[in-house]
Amino acid sequence: MTPAAAPNEAERPAKEGGSVPRHVAIIMDGNGRWANKRGLPRVAGHRAGAEAVRRTLRAAVKNGVEVLTLYAFSSENWRRPEEEVSDLKGLLGYYLERELDSLAKEGVKLRLIGDYEAFGPDLSKRLEKAMASLQSNRRLTLVVALNYGSRAEIAAAARKLATKAVSGEIEPASIDEEALGSHLQTHGLPELDLLIRTSGEVRLSNFLLWQAAYAELVFTPTLWPDFDEAELVKAIEQFAARERRFGGR
């Protein structure tokens, strides 16, 4: 009797092979280059990138990740051509409408970080409605960073603490790492374990600078539209193989 074939990379849950990060963040880079290589407009790359989001979200659920944070639109992205920004906003709205039922069935909770109100009242209301409709889900939390910049987030947290200190609500001496962390937009989420950046770029680009202090970093040459479950599993396996020291030795 012929033995059953072993599952391939994309079929084998990463949790079978070792430690799975509770919180994974991804800088989704390479949509434009993916489109350029194929002689397509940049918006085609963004559309293909949206498909990669769908694949990666399902892979994260399958492999036991609790929180998946995606860098969807940075505060610096406003500098891009107006047409491309408009395409990105339209794609976000389209993705919401198309995927909301699927997110609900997968047990996905939605959370946003960044100043998403800058996208205008219509899209903001749709985003808030989506968050409300998925609020009770517990299988995985999808955190989407929209109009987000980590330096601005840290500065805002410092201002809140300074205001409390001036009003006498807290003592300046009580402001420590825990206090500042509790005023970040990611408060209440598990510590960031693994940060992945696609497309071969090796930098954080103002993304989760505070949260990434002890995260494991994985940089892959794969362009974001080509990212899939096998790529996620590969990154998780790299995470599991590392010895996390947290500065202790």
N, C-alpha and C positions, 0 to 999 in steps of 0.2 A: 504494500500500500504506500503510495507516494505521500510523504509528510507534507503538511500544510506549509505554504510559503510564509516566511517571516514578514511581519508588517514593514512597510517602508518607512522612511523618516516621517512623512506627513501623516502616517496612520498610527504611529506609536506615541501615546501620550508621554510628554516629557517627564511627568511626575513619576513614571515607572523607572526612570534612570537616575533619579536623585532629587536634590532640593529644587523646589519651584519657587521663584520669586513671587511674593505676594503682590507687589506693585511694580509694574513695568511701564516705562514711558518711552515714546518713540518720536524722534525728530524725523518727520516724513519728508525726505529730500530727494530730488531728482526727477520730478514730474516734467519740468521743462526740457531737461536733457533727453529724457525718454522720448518726448515728442519730436525734438530736433533730430534725433538719430533716425527717425522714421519719416522725416519730411512733413510732419503734421503740425498744426497750430498748437500753441501751448495749452489751450483749453482741452485738447484731446488728452494731453498728459494728465491734467487735473481730473478728467473723467476716469481715466484708467487708474489714477491714484485712489479715487473713491471706491473702485472695485477692490483695490488692495486693502482698504479699510475694512470692507465687509469680510474678506477672507481672514484678515488678522484678528478681527473681533471674535469670529467663530473659533479660530484656533486658540485664542486666549481662554475662552470659555472651556473648550475641550481639554486644555492642558492644566487647568486648575489655577489660573491667574485670578486674583481677586479684584485688582484695579488695573485698568489700562488707560494711561494718559497719552493723548495724541496732540502734538503741536500742529494745529490746523491753520492758524493765521496769526502771525506775530505782529506786534505793534509796528515793526519796520516794514511789513508788507504793503502798507499804504503807499510806499514810494514806487510801487510797481505801476505800470501803465494803467490808466483808468479802466480800459476795456477788460484787462485781465482781472482787476479787482472786482469789477461787475460780474464777470464770469464766475469767479470764486464764490461770491455771495449767492448768485443764482444756483450754483451747484449745491451749496449748503442747504438752501431751501428745498431743492429737489430731493436731496438725500434724506432730509427729515421726513418728507411726505412719503417717500418710497419705502423707507426702512423702519418707520415707527412700529408697525405691527410686528415685524420680524424681531425688533429689539425687545418688544413686550413678550413674545413667545420664548425668546432665549433667556428671559429673566434678567435683562440688563437695565440697570439704573443709570440715568444720565445726570451728569454734573458739569457745570461750566466754570472755567476760570478765565480771568481777563475781563476787559471792559466791552462786553458784547453789545451793549446798548449803542455803541458807535455805529453799528450796522443799520440803525434806523428802527423806528417803532414797529413796523410790520414784522420784520424778521425777528426782532427781539421778543415780541409777543408769541410768535410761533415757537421760538426756542423755549420760552418759559412754559408754554402749554405742553411741549414735549417733555420737559423735566417733570412737570406735575403729573402727567399721565404715567410716567415710569417710576415714580417716587417709591412705590412699595416693593419694587424688585430687589432681589438680594443676591442673585447668582454672580453677577459681576458689575462693578461700577465703571462706566465709561466716562472719563473726564476729558472734555474737549477744551483745549486752550484757544480762545478766540480773542484777537486783538490783545494778546498777552505779551508782557515783557517782564522778566524776572527782576530787573533792577527797579522798575516802577512798583512792582509788588512789594519788594523789601522796603522801599522808601515810604510807601503808603502805610505799611505796618509800623514803621518808625514814627511817622506822624501821629498815628492813633495813640501810640504809647506816650509820645511827648505831650499830647493834648491831655491825657489822663494824669500825667505827672504834674502839669501846670495847674490843673483843676484840684489837685490834692487827692484824687481818687486812688493813686498809687504812689509809692515812694520811688524816686529815681533809682535808688540802690537795688530795688527789687527787679529791675529790668535785666533779664538774663536771656540765654538762648531759648529757654522754654517759653518765656513770655513773648518774645518776638515771633517764635514759631506759631504760637497760638493765634496770632493776628495775621498770618498768611492765609491766602485763599485756599490752600490745601489742608487747612487745619481739620483734623478728624480722620484724615486718610492714613493708611499705613505708611511707614517710612518708605521712601523710594529705594528699591533694591537694585533694579536694572534699568539702565538707560541705553537705548539703541539709536544710532543714527545711520541712515542709509545714504547711498550714493558716493561713498568714499571720502566725504568731508570729515575732518577730525577737529570739531569744535562744538561748543554748546550753544552758541548763537543766542545768548540771553534767555535760555530756557531752564527753569527750575534750578537756578544756581545755588540757592540755599539748600533745597531738598536733595540735590545730587552730591552733597558733601562726602558721603560714604557709599554712594551707589557704585555698582560695577558698571563700567562703560564698555560697550561693544560697538565697533564701527565696521560696517560692511560696505563693500563696493556696489552691492546690488541697488539699482535704482528703485525708488519706492513703488512704482507701478508693477514691478516684477516681484515684490516681496510677497511671500506666501507662508503657509504653515511650516514648511520645511525650514525656511529661514528663521522663523520664530523659535522653532524647536532647537535649531543650531545655537542660537543666542542663549537660550535657557540652559542648554547643556554646557556652554562656556561658563555661565554663571555658576552652575552646580559644581564645576570642576575647580573653581577658585577658592582660595582660603581667605575668608573675610576677617580682617584683623581690627578694623575700626580704630587704627592708631595705637592699639595696645602694645604692639611689639613689631 
